[in-house]
Amino acid sequence: MSRMTREQLQQLSKDELIDIILRQQEIIELQQARIEQLEARVSELEAQIERLTGPPKDHTNSSVPPSKSRKANRDSPRQSKRGPKKGHQGHSRRRQEPDITLQCRPTHCDDCGADLSDLPGREIGSSQVVEIPPVRPMVIEARRHEVDCPHCDHHQQAQYPPGLEPERTFGPRIEALVAYLQHVQHISYERLQQLMAQVFGLDISQGAIANIVRRVAEGLQPRAGQIREAIRASPVIGCDETGARVDGNNRWQWVFETPQASYHLIADSRGSRVIEGVLGDVKPQVWVSDCFSAQMKAPAQRRQLCMAHQLRDLEYGIEAERCTFCWRMQQLFRRAMRLDTCRDELSEDLFAAQVRRIEAACDALLADQASGENGRRLQKRYRKHRESLFTFLHREDVPADNNASERALRKPVVHRKVTGGFRSTWGAEAYATVATVLQTARKHGHAALETLTDAVGPSIDENLLLQRT
């Protein structure tokens, strides 16, 4: 449509002018819709450019695990010498009391061939070697007998010794070792079957291994229940979750952590109902976690956000946008964490004064408007969770980070990657039960194999095991 002059428009009728205006409105609406579409596309392309040109997210500036971070090549050959540092004092293996002593005496003279076997000699040296003797399974058969009492004619029956009950196929030590290798050393059923055959000479099926794992987990369930109650009674609880695979489906492994106990649970949900199911009507004083929505719904009087997560998120804002807010907030968090580590070195009044300064500096940073997308996003987060930033400065029993929970999930992640996950629901539940008991036992200084041996029942008398017919 060509442009019309004022004189041409004045010659048109009212209806013709209305038609022109309506057509112009339709054109404007179409153009406006096209503009909005193009603006959305421009925003999408700008975001894509930012992702491609911005710094990559890795374990140093985000929650990406170290295993998924790219490992850079060393720029130059290693300058420092490998091995111990200068001045390091080496330690050789100490000699032990030998179990077997061999007397190495010459039998004949290499020069003239004379017989020297009966002549006395003098010791000129010794050498110790530690070796494992050939390992082969021992089959122990217990036979019960019955005796008639000559005084009262009572038929007295003998009982089976501990560890040799009729319902057993394998002894307690074998069951504890199988559970240890499967749960602690992350050996799959197939590889464990081969290991038992080639190393110990024990022919055992994968089904028997599964039955052993099930029995061990069932024996540990009462302890796991006690640990759960200990977690519920703790005033401060840390929590984290990670992915799990159960029977080809995605699941979540949760851990509830205190300095004295660890409780593991594999559930089909990552929602807050899992936390509610574990805690029940209990409301802990402080909940330590990351900013995941389910964690923030946990019923607790106060919270502590994991400072380690916040430092990494702020680091990305610094690298991507050179955000002043991110840098200043990161420095403030580090200052608070340093203050927490030297709490015992300061007087109570001086420590409280430093805490007030940190709180005031935080409020000032949150009052100003941050720059950049990441800066504004993190500032919004900290404004929302302001009361959860420095709880660790007001309570000595609250950690500044949630690293304990993350460490508790490292072995389950390794187990998942090595074994490929769990083939059944009961297998996942058994693993969570064993992980609960073993990690808690480790916190109290108990070894894993020792804990499992105690759990599977009374051990067979060692003197009996040393006898071979």
Backbone hydrogen bonds, N-H to C=O, Kabsch-Sander energy under -0.5 kcal/mol:
donor,donor_aa,acceptor,acceptor_aa,energy
9,L,5,T,-2.0
10,Q,6,R,-2.3
11,Q,7,E,-1.0
12,L,9,L,-1.1
17,L,13,S,-2.2
18,I,14,K,-2.2
19,D,15,D,-2.2
20,I,16,E,-2.0
21,I,17,L,-2.4
22,L,18,I,-2.6
23,R,19,D,-2.4
24,Q,20,I,-2.2
25,Q,21,I,-2.3
26,E,22,L,-2.1
27,I,23,R,-2.1
28,I,24,Q,-2.6
29,E,25,Q,-2.7
30,L,26,E,-2.3
31,Q,27,I,-2.5
32,Q,28,I,-2.8
33,A,29,E,-2.3
34,R,30,L,-2.2
35,I,31,Q,-2.5
36,E,32,Q,-2.5
37,Q,33,A,-2.1
38,L,34,R,-2.4
39,E,35,I,-2.8
40,A,36,E,-2.1
41,R,37,Q,-1.9
42,V,38,L,-2.6
43,S,39,E,-2.5
44,E,40,A,-2.1
45,L,41,R,-2.5
46,E,42,V,-2.7
47,A,43,S,-2.2
48,Q,44,E,-2.1
49,I,45,L,-2.7
50,E,46,E,-2.3
51,R,47,A,-2.1
52,L,48,Q,-2.2
53,T,49,I,-2.7
54,G,50,E,-2.1
61,N,58,D,-1.0
62,S,58,D,-0.8
64,V,58,D,-0.6
68,K,65,P,-1.6
69,S,66,P,-1.2
72,A,70,R,-0.7
88,H,85,K,-2.0
90,G,88,H,-0.6
104,C,102,L,-0.7
105,R,103,Q,-1.0
109,C,114,A,-2.2
113,G,109,C,-1.6
116,L,107,T,-2.2
117,S,107,T,-0.9
119,L,116,L,-1.1
131,E,129,V,-0.5
136,R,134,P,-0.5
140,I,138,M,-0.6
141,E,139,V,-0.5
142,A,140,I,-0.5
143,R,141,E,-0.5
144,R,142,A,-0.5
147,V,156,Q,-2.9
149,C,147,V,-0.5
149,C,154,H,-2.6
153,D,149,C,-2.0
156,Q,147,V,-2.8
156,Q,154,H,-1.2
157,Q,155,H,-0.5
158,A,145,H,-2.3
164,L,161,P,-2.0
168,R,165,E,-1.8
175,E,171,G,-2.2
176,A,172,P,-2.6
177,L,173,R,-2.3
178,V,174,I,-2.7
179,A,175,E,-2.3
180,Y,176,A,-2.3
181,L,177,L,-2.8
182,Q,178,V,-2.2
183,H,179,A,-2.6
184,V,180,Y,-2.1
185,Q,180,Y,-1.4
187,I,181,L,-1.8
188,S,186,H,-0.5
192,L,188,S,-2.7
193,Q,189,Y,-2.3
194,Q,190,E,-1.7
195,L,191,R,-2.6
196,M,192,L,-2.5
197,A,193,Q,-1.5
198,Q,194,Q,-2.8
199,V,195,L,-2.8
200,F,195,L,-0.8
200,F,196,M,-0.7
201,G,197,A,-0.5
202,L,196,M,-2.6
203,D,201,G,-0.6
204,I,202,L,-0.8
209,I,205,S,-1.9
210,A,206,Q,-2.4
211,N,207,G,-2.2
212,I,208,A,-2.2
213,V,209,I,-2.5
214,R,210,A,-2.3
215,R,211,N,-2.5
216,V,212,I,-2.7
217,A,213,V,-2.3
218,E,214,R,-2.4
219,G,215,R,-2.2
220,L,216,V,-1.3
221,Q,217,A,-0.9
224,A,220,L,-2.4
225,G,221,Q,-2.4
226,Q,222,P,-1.8
227,I,223,R,-2.4
228,R,224,A,-2.2
229,E,225,G,-1.9
230,A,226,Q,-1.9
231,I,227,I,-2.3
232,R,228,R,-2.4
233,A,229,E,-1.6
234,S,231,I,-1.4
237,I,286,V,-2.1
238,G,257,E,-2.9
239,C,288,V,-2.1
240,D,255,V,-1.6
242,T,253,Q,-1.9
244,A,251,R,-2.4
246,V,249,N,-2.7
247,D,422,F,-3.5
249,N,246,V,-1.7
251,R,244,A,-3.5
252,W,267,A,-2.9
253,Q,242,T,-3.2
254,W,252,W,-0.6
254,W,265,L,-3.9
255,V,240,D,-2.2
256,F,263,Y,-2.4
257,E,238,G,-3.4
257,E,255,V,-0.5
258,T,261,A,-2.6
263,Y,256,F,-2.5
264,H,262,S,-0.5
265,L,254,W,-2.1
267,A,252,W,-2.9
267,A,265,L,-0.6
274,V,271,G,-1.4
275,I,271,G,-0.5
276,E,272,S,-2.2
277,G,273,R,-2.0
278,V,274,V,-1.6
279,L,275,I,-2.7
280,G,276,E,-2.5
282,V,279,L,-1.8
285,Q,235,P,-1.0
286,V,235,P,-2.2
287,W,302,R,-1.6
288,V,237,I,-2.8
289,S,287,W,-0.5
289,S,304,Q,-1.7
296,M,292,F,-2.0
297,K,293,S,-0.7
297,K,294,A,-0.7
298,A,295,Q,-1.4
300,A,298,A,-0.9
301,Q,284,P,-2.2
302,R,285,Q,-1.6
304,Q,287,W,-2.4
305,L,388,S,-2.6
306,C,289,S,-1.8
307,M,400,A,-2.4
310,Q,306,C,-1.6
311,L,307,M,-2.7
312,R,308,A,-1.6
313,D,309,H,-2.3
314,L,310,Q,-2.6
315,E,311,L,-1.8
316,Y,312,R,-1.6
317,G,313,D,-1.4
318,I,314,L,-1.9
319,E,315,E,-2.4
320,A,316,Y,-3.0
321,E,317,G,-1.8
322,R,318,I,-1.4
323,C,317,G,-1.3
327,W,323,C,-1.9
328,R,324,T,-2.7
329,M,325,F,-2.8
330,Q,326,C,-2.3
331,Q,327,W,-2.3
332,L,328,R,-1.9
333,F,329,M,-2.4
334,R,330,Q,-2.3
335,R,331,Q,-2.1
336,A,332,L,-2.2
337,M,333,F,-2.2
338,R,334,R,-2.3
339,L,335,R,-2.2
340,D,336,A,-1.8
341,T,337,M,-1.5
342,C,338,R,-1.2
343,R,340,D,-1.1
345,E,342,C,-0.9
346,L,342,C,-0.5
346,L,343,R,-1.1
351,F,347,S,-2.6
352,A,348,E,-2.2
353,A,349,D,-2.2
354,Q,350,L,-2.1
355,V,351,F,-2.1
356,R,352,A,-2.1
357,R,353,A,-1.9
358,I,354,Q,-2.1
359,E,355,V,-2.6
360,A,356,R,-2.4
361,A,357,R,-2.5
362,C,358,I,-2.2
363,D,359,E,-2.2
364,A,360,A,-2.1
365,L,361,A,-2.0
366,L,362,C,-2.3
367,A,363,D,-1.3
368,D,364,A,-1.3
370,A,368,D,-0.6
376,R,372,G,-2.4
377,R,373,E,-2.2
378,L,374,N,-2.6
379,Q,375,G,-2.4
380,K,376,R,-2.2
381,R,377,R,-1.8
382,Y,378,L,-2.5
383,R,379,Q,-2.1
384,K,380,K,-1.9
385,H,381,R,-2.3
386,R,383,R,-0.8
388,S,385,H,-1.8
389,L,386,R,-1.3
393,L,390,F,-1.2
394,H,390,F,-0.5
394,H,391,T,-1.4
395,R,391,T,-1.0
398,V,395,R,-1.2
406,E,402,N,-1.6
407,R,403,N,-2.8
408,A,404,A,-1.8
409,L,405,S,-0.9
409,L,406,E,-0.7
410,R,407,R,-1.1
411,K,407,R,-0.6
413,V,409,L,-1.8
414,V,410,R,-2.4
415,H,411,K,-2.9
416,R,412,P,-2.3
417,K,413,V,-2.3
418,V,414,V,-2.5
419,T,415,H,-2.6
420,G,416,R,-1.7
422,F,245,R,-3.0
428,A,424,S,-1.5
429,E,425,T,-2.4
430,A,426,W,-2.6
431,Y,427,G,-2.2
432,A,428,A,-2.3
433,T,429,E,-2.1
434,V,430,A,-2.5
435,A,431,Y,-2.9
436,T,432,A,-2.1
437,V,433,T,-2.0
438,L,434,V,-2.8
439,Q,435,A,-2.2
440,T,436,T,-1.6
441,A,437,V,-2.5
442,R,438,L,-2.3
443,K,439,Q,-1.3
444,H,440,T,-0.8
444,H,441,A,-0.8
445,G,442,R,-1.7
446,H,441,A,-2.6
451,T,447,A,-2.1
452,L,448,A,-2.4
453,T,449,L,-2.4
454,D,450,E,-2.0
455,A,451,T,-1.3
456,V,452,L,-1.7
464,L,461,D,-0.6
465,L,461,D,-1.4
466,L,462,E,-1.5
467,Q,464,L,-1.0
